[in-house]
Each structure stands twice: as structure tokens, then as C-alpha cells.
Amino acid sequence: MSSSGSMIKTFRNGESLPVKDVPEVGLESFLQEIVDLTGSGWRIVAYFGVPDREGVGLWCILAGNHAQLGALRSWAEDQLPSIAATCPEAHLFEREIAEQCGLPLDGHPWSKPVRYQHSLRRGHDAWGRTKLDEILPGCGDFYQIEGTETHEVAVGPVHAGIIEPGHFRFQCHGETVFHLEIALGYQHRGLEQALAGGPHPATMVQLETVAGDTTIGHATAYAMIREGLAASEPPPQAEAVRAIALELERLANHCGDLGALAGDVGYLPTMSFCGRIRGDFLNMTAVLCGSRFGRGLVRPGGTGFDCSPGQAADLLKRLEGLRRDYAGAVELLWNSPSVLARFENIGRVSRADALALGLVGPAARASGIERDVRHDHPFGLYRTSQASMPTQPGGDVMARALVRWRESLASM
């Protein structure tokens, strides 16, 4: 509960609540409450605007300890005072609100678009653009440093990788990278608007393709929304199949990331091995439902496929072999002095900075923060069978690699 005790409505993951139960407070009180809550250990989960002809409805969802979530809302008309200077984790949320709702930011340290899209609020744009203006991703202001000994490196949006397009600007002095700024939006599809008015026949397909490597994660989150609104729960067998699929997805992504880290420092053996092993983890998901990415597996109310005893035996046999192969590939990484020289004490993010930025996932755990939705806001099978939560104190590339490997061991 907040310091005031009345501005925030608390609830739990997967629980629905009537809109009228969420307090609507004045804008100044709303912003101060967010600052106070994040300063006392809460973090922002979602902070967004709902555009209207008369103004913008502002919503903030925060996560606290002990499985608590909190919601509060307010209203803005002409501009949004920025709290990013004192609450850095609000930085990108505020930029998104400005871009989508045409609400100028007052006092934001770096007010610029996130996805380079037109405002959804007719006749309003935070930067004075019109519907006739062409908006191109990556065209705008970037951080700069000056000096005859510095240089700038631009990469993308087309680059030699399999991730989606992004433009990267590196500000360098010799081999020291002072700053990296990323411009996205090259493949922004407007799925939020496409989902409005649903559910409809295309809804699950759209949710499963928000990000191809997180099909199970997004489908499970959406299924939980539908189940929460219907006050229903999937049967235990379906919860178990979902958990298996989520952990297989985690394994595939962590394995791919470790291979990518190896490739980024030019260590090809682990990169090549992990590329193949990631594919084997994806093939295990295909054993469950016929799709390597898990499409069609998760459905509101349960799953589209079951896991038979024969399938379970097949998965266990495959997993045992992959455990050995995966361990061998990663062991090569840890035993390479050239890799360690490029991992240790590089890209360090302190615990304090990670908390201020509201980091989550492996990035947070690699900076010593015990933060995992499976523990803090458990759902499904994780309510009764929690996975371990490895953390590392270093906050560097090595720590982030170790967290991924140790989480992989826990998933297996």
C-alpha cells in the first residue's frame, strides 16, 4: 500500500478488478505517488495513456513485494510534467505517452519518439507534426560528443543478424564506448490498435507473433487476462504443459543469447554449437504441438495440445542429451581467456542503477536483484513449484552470461 494509503488499488497477478475501483486522482498527486512508490521499492510495470478528444487518461500499474500489484489513474489535457529526472524508470514510458497521445512532456531530459509513429489523438502531436508529415524511424536528434580524438559508429537498421531492424549509434574514444543510443520502430505494426475490440478470430495469432521468440510467454499472458476476466482457471494438466513450454522457450532463448554473446566477441565454436542446440530446444516444443515456436499450444482456459506419457518420455530423453551438449558448448566459453577478457568488468550496471532503471529479467538478476515474476507474482504451476532464481552481483557481461547459464541449468 502507498504512503497515503488511498491512492492505489492493490490486486494480484491474474486477478481482474472493475475500472471504477481504481482511484482517479489529480495529476500532481498521481505523479508524486508514482515517485513515492518507486522510491519505496515498487517498480513500474506499465504506464500508458488512453487518448480522448478532451484529453488523455493516464494509467500506472506498479509491482510491489509479496505478490502485490497496484493501479492508479489520472487525467491530463495539455501537457504531462515529466518525473524521469527523479524516477528514471519512467523515462521511456513518458516518451511513449507523448508519442501515442500527442501530449508534450514538460521537463523530460530527452523528449523524442520511441517508435516514430503518428499520434493516435487526432489533431495533437507532442512535437507539432501533422498527419501530412512523413515520419521516418531513426531521423531525429542523437546524443553527440565532441573532440578530435572521438568517433561515432553507426550500425543498422540493416545488419548482419537475425534480430529485427534497429539503428545503433556508438560514441567512442578508442575502444572505450561512452554511449550507445538505439532507434527502433522500423517494423512497428500497431498491434495494440489491431487488438482493440477483440477477442476476434485473429487475436491469438496476433498475440503469438508479437515477438516470435516469446510466443508462449505472450500467449500465456493473454490467456491469463481472459481467464481473470472470466474468473476461471485452467485444469492442472494444462498448467503443467504451459510451464513445460515456458521453460523450453526460456532454454531456447538463453542458449541463443549465449551463442550470440560468443559471436559478438568473435568466438565461433560456442556460437556455432549454441545455434544448433537452440534449434534442438525449439524442436522439443514442436514435439508438444507441432510448432517449433509453440503456436497453437496455449489457449484461454487451457491448452490446444496435451502431453502424453510417450511425448513426456521423448522430451526427457532429448533433454538429457542436450544437457551434455549445451554444457560442453558453454564450458568452451568459460575456458577461453580471450572471451573472459571481453566479458569481465565490461558493460557494468550497478545494483543501484539497475533499481533506478527498473530493470527486470536476467539483466536485473545479473546486477544482484532478486526479481523474477515466477517468484514475485507466481502463476500457474509456479504457485506450487518454484524454479530457482540465480543472481550475480557483478552487473557485467560475465554476470549476465552466468545468470543465463544457471537459469538454463535450473530449467533443465
C-alpha positions as a Python dict, from the first residue, in 0.01 Angstrom:
ca = {
    (1, 'M'): (0, 0, 0),
    (2, 'S'): (120, 353, -70),
    (3, 'S'): (224, 608, 189),
    (4, 'S'): (-111, 780, 157),
    (5, 'G'): (-297, 451, 183),
    (6, 'S'): (-576, 558, -54),
    (7, 'M'): (-437, 642, -398),
    (8, 'I'): (-362, 291, -519),
    (9, 'K'): (-578, -16, -567),
    (10, 'T'): (-390, -337, -494),
    (11, 'F'): (-455, -671, -662),
    (12, 'R'): (-271, -987, -765),
    (13, 'N'): (-134, -1127, -1088),
    (14, 'G'): (-416, -1274, -1296),
    (15, 'E'): (-688, -1102, -1091),
    (16, 'S'): (-941, -870, -1257),
    (17, 'L'): (-1098, -566, -1096),
    (18, 'P'): (-1363, -313, -1203),
    (19, 'V'): (-1229, 10, -1353),
    (20, 'K'): (-1437, 209, -1105),
    (21, 'D'): (-1240, 54, -818),
    (22, 'V'): (-916, 214, -940),
    (23, 'P'): (-882, 557, -776),
    (24, 'E'): (-866, 858, -1009),
    (25, 'V'): (-658, 1133, -852),
    (26, 'G'): (-529, 1473, -952),
    (27, 'L'): (-230, 1482, -1186),
    (28, 'E'): (13, 1625, -931),
    (29, 'S'): (-85, 1368, -669),
    (30, 'F'): (-73, 1090, -929),
    (31, 'L'): (285, 1172, -1031),
    (32, 'Q'): (403, 1218, -673),
    (33, 'E'): (251, 883, -579),
    (34, 'I'): (450, 710, -856),
    (35, 'V'): (770, 877, -734),
    (36, 'D'): (698, 781, -373),
    (37, 'L'): (611, 420, -456),
    (38, 'T'): (914, 359, -678),
    (39, 'G'): (1130, 518, -409),
    (40, 'S'): (999, 265, -156),
    (41, 'G'): (1066, -50, -358),
    (42, 'W'): (781, -69, -608),
    (43, 'R'): (854, -69, -983),
    (44, 'I'): (656, 47, -1285),
    (45, 'V'): (507, -241, -1483),
    (46, 'A'): (303, -28, -1723),
    (47, 'Y'): (248, 347, -1753),
    (48, 'F'): (35, 446, -2051),
    (49, 'G'): (-217, 693, -2185),
    (50, 'V'): (-565, 644, -2327),
    (51, 'P'): (-627, 930, -2572),
    (52, 'D'): (-963, 1106, -2584),
    (53, 'R'): (-1089, 1421, -2755),
    (54, 'E'): (-1089, 1608, -2425),
    (55, 'G'): (-750, 1487, -2304),
    (56, 'V'): (-558, 1177, -2204),
    (57, 'G'): (-642, 924, -1935),
    (58, 'L'): (-324, 819, -1756),
    (59, 'W'): (-283, 474, -1602),
    (60, 'C'): (5, 333, -1399),
    (61, 'I'): (43, -30, -1290),
    (62, 'L'): (317, -99, -1036),
    (63, 'A'): (458, -416, -883),
    (64, 'G'): (549, -445, -519),
    (65, 'N'): (672, -720, -293),
    (66, 'H'): (467, -1010, -159),
    (67, 'A'): (285, -1071, -491),
    (68, 'Q'): (120, -728, -482),
    (69, 'L'): (30, -523, -787),
    (70, 'G'): (-113, -172, -767),
    (71, 'A'): (-309, 52, -1005),
    (72, 'L'): (-391, 421, -1008),
    (73, 'R'): (-508, 665, -1271),
    (74, 'S'): (-533, 1034, -1352),
    (75, 'W'): (-607, 1277, -1636),
    (76, 'A'): (-402, 1525, -1841),
    (77, 'E'): (-508, 1777, -2105),
    (78, 'D'): (-233, 1999, -2244),
    (79, 'Q'): (98, 1853, -2124),
    (80, 'L'): (250, 1591, -1896),
    (81, 'P'): (502, 1700, -1631),
    (82, 'S'): (795, 1460, -1650),
    (83, 'I'): (914, 1267, -1346),
    (84, 'A'): (1200, 1097, -1535),
    (85, 'A'): (1466, 1311, -1366),
    (86, 'T'): (1372, 1171, -1024),
    (87, 'C'): (1221, 841, -1144),
    (88, 'P'): (1442, 721, -1434),
    (89, 'E'): (1232, 409, -1498),
    (90, 'A'): (951, 638, -1619),
    (91, 'H'): (1172, 773, -1900),
    (92, 'L'): (1058, 554, -2192),
    (93, 'F'): (702, 525, -2066),
    (94, 'E'): (668, 904, -2079),
    (95, 'R'): (814, 920, -2430),
    (96, 'E'): (565, 656, -2545),
    (97, 'I'): (274, 851, -2391),
    (98, 'A'): (392, 1169, -2564),
    (99, 'E'): (419, 992, -2899),
    (100, 'Q'): (95, 795, -2889),
    (101, 'C'): (-125, 1056, -2720),
    (102, 'G'): (17, 1380, -2858),
    (103, 'L'): (89, 1503, -2506),
    (104, 'P'): (403, 1725, -2480),
    (105, 'L'): (639, 1647, -2195),
    (106, 'D'): (742, 1923, -1956),
    (107, 'G'): (1092, 1879, -1816),
    (108, 'H'): (1180, 1547, -1978),
    (109, 'P'): (1559, 1509, -2015),
    (110, 'W'): (1541, 1362, -2368),
    (111, 'S'): (1198, 1404, -2525),
    (112, 'K'): (1188, 1222, -2859),
    (113, 'P'): (979, 949, -3025),
    (114, 'V'): (1015, 581, -2937),
    (115, 'R'): (868, 413, -3246),
    (116, 'Y'): (831, 705, -3487),
    (117, 'Q'): (456, 670, -3533),
    (118, 'H'): (179, 927, -3578),
    (119, 'S'): (-18, 1032, -3271),
    (120, 'L'): (-336, 835, -3202),
    (121, 'R'): (-506, 1151, -3074),
    (122, 'R'): (-646, 1343, -3367),
    (123, 'G'): (-515, 1699, -3400),
    (124, 'H'): (-248, 1661, -3131),
    (125, 'D'): (123, 1587, -3165),
    (126, 'A'): (387, 1631, -2897),
    (127, 'W'): (636, 1772, -3147),
    (128, 'G'): (399, 1971, -3370),
    (129, 'R'): (392, 1724, -3659),
    (130, 'T'): (85, 1677, -3878),
    (131, 'K'): (-70, 1375, -4049),
    (132, 'L'): (79, 1500, -4374),
    (133, 'D'): (434, 1492, -4240),
    (134, 'E'): (639, 1185, -4324),
    (135, 'I'): (780, 1025, -4008),
    (136, 'L'): (1088, 812, -4069),
    (137, 'P'): (1242, 590, -3799),
    (138, 'G'): (1587, 695, -3686),
    (139, 'C'): (1554, 1050, -3821),
    (140, 'G'): (1598, 1293, -3533),
    (141, 'D'): (1834, 1401, -3261),
    (142, 'F'): (2102, 1171, -3118),
    (143, 'Y'): (2349, 1222, -2838),
    (144, 'Q'): (2686, 1355, -2957),
    (145, 'I'): (3030, 1401, -2808),
    (146, 'E'): (3289, 1641, -2939),
    (147, 'G'): (3666, 1623, -2972),
    (148, 'T'): (3923, 1537, -3236),
    (149, 'E'): (4001, 1203, -3070),
    (150, 'T'): (3643, 1075, -3057),
    (151, 'H'): (3449, 899, -3327),
    (152, 'E'): (3095, 780, -3397),
    (153, 'V'): (2998, 437, -3530),
    (154, 'A'): (2655, 384, -3685),
    (155, 'V'): (2514, 32, -3730),
    (156, 'G'): (2185, -74, -3888),
    (157, 'P'): (1896, -75, -3937),
    (158, 'V'): (2003, -344, -4186),
    (159, 'H'): (2275, -551, -4023),
    (160, 'A'): (2424, -899, -4024),
    (161, 'G'): (2196, -1055, -3766),
    (162, 'I'): (1860, -1223, -3721),
    (163, 'I'): (1708, -971, -3481),
    (164, 'E'): (1460, -717, -3613),
    (165, 'P'): (1589, -385, -3756),
    (166, 'G'): (1737, -126, -3525),
    (167, 'H'): (1972, 168, -3571),
    (168, 'F'): (2260, 189, -3321),
    (169, 'R'): (2482, 494, -3258),
    (170, 'F'): (2806, 434, -3068),
    (171, 'Q'): (3004, 730, -2929),
    (172, 'C'): (3362, 612, -2886),
    (173, 'H'): (3708, 716, -2774),
    (174, 'G'): (3944, 450, -2900),
    (175, 'E'): (3799, 118, -2780),
    (176, 'T'): (3601, 284, -2500),
    (177, 'V'): (3231, 320, -2577),
    (178, 'F'): (3096, 623, -2392),
    (179, 'H'): (2739, 598, -2511),
    (180, 'L'): (2507, 381, -2720),
    (181, 'E'): (2171, 507, -2843),
    (182, 'I'): (1919, 286, -3021),
    (183, 'A'): (1642, 387, -3264),
    (184, 'L'): (1360, 138, -3319),
    (185, 'G'): (1025, 143, -3496),
    (186, 'Y'): (1126, 16, -3839),
    (187, 'Q'): (874, -268, -3817),
    (188, 'H'): (618, -117, -3583),
    (189, 'R'): (288, -283, -3674),
    (190, 'G'): (39, -116, -3440),
    (191, 'L'): (-80, -442, -3283),
    (192, 'E'): (-237, -261, -2989),
    (193, 'Q'): (-486, -95, -3223),
    (194, 'A'): (-541, -421, -3411),
    (195, 'L'): (-634, -596, -3085),
    (196, 'A'): (-893, -333, -2991),
    (197, 'G'): (-1250, -460, -2993),
    (198, 'G'): (-1143, -822, -2954),
    (199, 'P'): (-1125, -1102, -2891),
    (200, 'H'): (-1177, -1189, -3257),
    (201, 'P'): (-1057, -1485, -3469),
    (202, 'A'): (-716, -1328, -3534),
    (203, 'T'): (-643, -1225, -3175),
    (204, 'M'): (-440, -1530, -3066),
    (205, 'V'): (-244, -1532, -3392),
    (206, 'Q'): (-157, -1166, -3341),
    (207, 'L'): (-53, -1224, -2979),
    (208, 'E'): (165, -1519, -3078),
    (209, 'T'): (353, -1307, -3332),
    (210, 'V'): (423, -1000, -3115),
    (211, 'A'): (774, -1145, -3086),
    (212, 'G'): (844, -1483, -3243),
    (213, 'D'): (1086, -1598, -2973),
    (214, 'T'): (833, -1530, -2694),
    (215, 'T'): (523, -1691, -2844),
    (216, 'I'): (448, -1896, -2531),
    (217, 'G'): (513, -1603, -2298),
    (218, 'H'): (279, -1362, -2476),
    (219, 'A'): (11, -1625, -2535),
    (220, 'T'): (18, -1724, -2168),
    (221, 'A'): (-11, -1361, -2054),
    (222, 'Y'): (-311, -1306, -2281),
    (223, 'A'): (-475, -1632, -2173),
    (224, 'M'): (-439, -1524, -1810),
    (225, 'I'): (-615, -1194, -1892),
    (226, 'R'): (-910, -1379, -2044),
    (227, 'E'): (-918, -1627, -1756),
    (228, 'G'): (-900, -1348, -1499),
    (229, 'L'): (-1191, -1166, -1658),
    (230, 'A'): (-1391, -1490, -1661),
    (231, 'A'): (-1289, -1580, -1303),
    (232, 'S'): (-1174, -1922, -1426),
    (233, 'E'): (-857, -2129, -1404),
    (234, 'P'): (-712, -2389, -1643),
    (235, 'P'): (-702, -2751, -1527),
    (236, 'P'): (-377, -2862, -1353),
    (237, 'Q'): (-264, -3067, -1654),
    (238, 'A'): (-289, -2762, -1879),
    (239, 'E'): (-93, -2554, -1625),
    (240, 'A'): (181, -2820, -1630),
    (241, 'V'): (200, -2821, -2011),
    (242, 'R'): (219, -2440, -2016),
    (243, 'A'): (505, -2445, -1762),
    (244, 'I'): (696, -2703, -1968),
    (245, 'A'): (654, -2488, -2280),
    (246, 'L'): (761, -2171, -2095),
    (247, 'E'): (1078, -2337, -1968),
    (248, 'L'): (1160, -2477, -2313),
    (249, 'E'): (1117, -2125, -2452),
    (250, 'R'): (1348, -1992, -2181),
    (251, 'L'): (1607, -2260, -2267),
    (252, 'A'): (1597, -2179, -2638),
    (253, 'N'): (1634, -1806, -2576),
    (254, 'H'): (1912, -1835, -2318),
    (255, 'C'): (2102, -2079, -2538),
    (256, 'G'): (2064, -1845, -2836),
    (257, 'D'): (2180, -1549, -2626),
    (258, 'L'): (2490, -1729, -2502),
    (259, 'G'): (2574, -1819, -2861),
    (260, 'A'): (2519, -1457, -2966),
    (261, 'L'): (2744, -1332, -2685),
    (262, 'A'): (3015, -1568, -2809),
    (263, 'G'): (2966, -1441, -3163),
    (264, 'D'): (2983, -1078, -3051),
    (265, 'V'): (3338, -1130, -2926),
    (266, 'G'): (3438, -1344, -3225),
    (267, 'Y'): (3436, -1683, -3052),
    (268, 'L'): (3285, -1906, -3320),
    (269, 'P'): (3286, -2255, -3158),
    (270, 'T'): (3028, -2174, -2890),
    (271, 'M'): (2833, -1955, -3130),
    (272, 'S'): (2800, -2242, -3377),
    (273, 'F'): (2720, -2508, -3118),
    (274, 'C'): (2457, -2296, -2944),
    (275, 'G'): (2292, -2216, -3275),
    (276, 'R'): (2237, -2585, -3336),
    (277, 'I'): (2138, -2662, -2973),
    (278, 'R'): (1885, -2377, -2970),
    (279, 'G'): (1722, -2542, -3269),
    (280, 'D'): (1704, -2869, -3076),
    (281, 'F'): (1524, -2695, -2789),
    (282, 'L'): (1278, -2549, -3039),
    (283, 'N'): (1224, -2896, -3181),
    (284, 'M'): (1124, -3012, -2833),
    (285, 'T'): (845, -2755, -2833),
    (286, 'A'): (739, -2893, -3171),
    (287, 'V'): (703, -3234, -3006),
    (288, 'L'): (432, -3081, -2788),
    (289, 'C'): (229, -2900, -3051),
    (290, 'G'): (384, -2931, -3397),
    (291, 'S'): (522, -2576, -3397),
    (292, 'R'): (883, -2502, -3305),
    (293, 'F'): (777, -2166, -3160),
    (294, 'G'): (475, -2306, -2978),
    (295, 'R'): (199, -2154, -3188),
    (296, 'G'): (-139, -2305, -3114),
    (297, 'L'): (-28, -2454, -2781),
    (298, 'V'): (-168, -2202, -2530),
    (299, 'R'): (-535, -2115, -2542),
    (300, 'P'): (-759, -1930, -2292),
    (301, 'G'): (-891, -2188, -2048),
    (302, 'G'): (-617, -2441, -2111),
    (303, 'T'): (-402, -2565, -2400),
    (304, 'G'): (-464, -2674, -2756),
    (305, 'F'): (-249, -2985, -2705),
    (306, 'D'): (-182, -3228, -2423),
    (307, 'C'): (145, -3401, -2333),
    (308, 'S'): (107, -3778, -2345),
    (309, 'P'): (330, -4019, -2147),
    (310, 'G'): (506, -4106, -2472),
    (311, 'Q'): (576, -3743, -2551),
    (312, 'A'): (700, -3684, -2197),
    (313, 'A'): (943, -3976, -2227),
    (314, 'D'): (1066, -3844, -2564),
    (315, 'L'): (1122, -3494, -2419),
    (316, 'L'): (1316, -3631, -2121),
    (317, 'K'): (1540, -3839, -2347),
    (318, 'R'): (1611, -3540, -2573),
    (319, 'L'): (1674, -3316, -2273),
    (320, 'E'): (1935, -3549, -2128),
    (321, 'G'): (2136, -3542, -2449),
    (322, 'L'): (2102, -3165, -2487),
    (323, 'R'): (2216, -3109, -2130),
    (324, 'R'): (2553, -3264, -2217),
    (325, 'D'): (2587, -3080, -2548),
    (326, 'Y'): (2486, -2745, -2400),
    (327, 'A'): (2726, -2784, -2107),
    (328, 'G'): (3012, -2869, -2343),
    (329, 'A'): (2947, -2565, -2561),
    (330, 'V'): (2933, -2327, -2265),
    (331, 'E'): (3239, -2482, -2099),
    (332, 'L'): (3441, -2380, -2406),
    (333, 'L'): (3327, -2024, -2345),
    (334, 'W'): (3434, -2015, -1980),
    (335, 'N'): (3774, -2166, -2064),
    (336, 'S'): (3868, -1908, -2327),
    (337, 'P'): (4090, -1628, -2187),
    (338, 'S'): (4006, -1402, -2484),
    (339, 'V'): (3634, -1438, -2410),
    (340, 'L'): (3676, -1371, -2039),
    (341, 'A'): (3880, -1058, -2115),
    (342, 'R'): (3584, -924, -2313),
    (343, 'F'): (3318, -1033, -2061),
    (344, 'E'): (3461, -944, -1721),
    (345, 'N'): (3424, -584, -1600),
    (346, 'I'): (3264, -483, -1930),
    (347, 'G'): (2925, -312, -1958),
    (348, 'R'): (2885, -299, -1581),
    (349, 'V'): (2544, -196, -1446),
    (350, 'S'): (2546, -138, -1071),
    (351, 'R'): (2266, -261, -849),
    (352, 'A'): (2168, 99, -774),
    (353, 'D'): (2144, 187, -1144),
    (354, 'A'): (1951, -133, -1220),
    (355, 'L'): (1697, -48, -948),
    (356, 'A'): (1665, 312, -1067),
    (357, 'L'): (1605, 197, -1426),
    (358, 'G'): (1352, -66, -1319),
    (359, 'L'): (1542, -349, -1487),
    (360, 'V'): (1381, -692, -1490),
    (361, 'G'): (1472, -1041, -1606),
    (362, 'P'): (1831, -1165, -1641),
    (363, 'A'): (1963, -807, -1660),
    (364, 'A'): (1826, -731, -1312),
    (365, 'R'): (1936, -1063, -1163),
    (366, 'A'): (2287, -1012, -1305),
    (367, 'S'): (2308, -691, -1100),
    (368, 'G'): (2222, -872, -778),
    (369, 'I'): (1847, -801, -774),
    (370, 'E'): (1620, -1089, -675),
    (371, 'R'): (1341, -1015, -920),
    (372, 'D'): (1157, -1289, -1109),
    (373, 'V'): (786, -1285, -1189),
    (374, 'R'): (771, -1660, -1127),
    (375, 'H'): (862, -1589, -763),
    (376, 'D'): (729, -1239, -700),
    (377, 'H'): (395, -1279, -880),
    (378, 'P'): (357, -1657, -927),
    (379, 'F'): (101, -1802, -1164),
    (380, 'G'): (0, -2144, -1284),
    (381, 'L'): (236, -2424, -1184),
    (382, 'Y'): (480, -2170, -1035),
    (383, 'R'): (240, -2117, -745),
    (384, 'T'): (333, -2461, -612),
    (385, 'S'): (663, -2543, -783),
    (386, 'Q'): (903, -2250, -792),
    (387, 'A'): (1216, -2253, -1002),
    (388, 'S'): (1545, -2137, -853),
    (389, 'M'): (1643, -1774, -903),
    (390, 'P'): (2018, -1743, -973),
    (391, 'T'): (2166, -1397, -925),
    (392, 'Q'): (2511, -1250, -979),
    (393, 'P'): (2650, -937, -811),
    (394, 'G'): (2886, -819, -1085),
    (395, 'G'): (2647, -645, -1324),
    (396, 'D'): (2887, -700, -1616),
    (397, 'V'): (2864, -909, -1934),
    (398, 'M'): (3007, -1208, -1748),
    (399, 'A'): (2737, -1184, -1483),
    (400, 'R'): (2463, -1169, -1744),
    (401, 'A'): (2608, -1473, -1921),
    (402, 'L'): (2634, -1668, -1595),
    (403, 'V'): (2275, -1589, -1500),
    (404, 'R'): (2156, -1722, -1835),
    (405, 'W'): (2358, -2040, -1796),
    (406, 'R'): (2248, -2106, -1437),
    (407, 'E'): (1886, -2040, -1527),
    (408, 'S'): (1926, -2287, -1811),
    (409, 'L'): (2051, -2549, -1565),
    (410, 'A'): (1751, -2480, -1341),
    (411, 'S'): (1509, -2509, -1635),
    (412, 'M'): (1661, -2840, -1740),
}
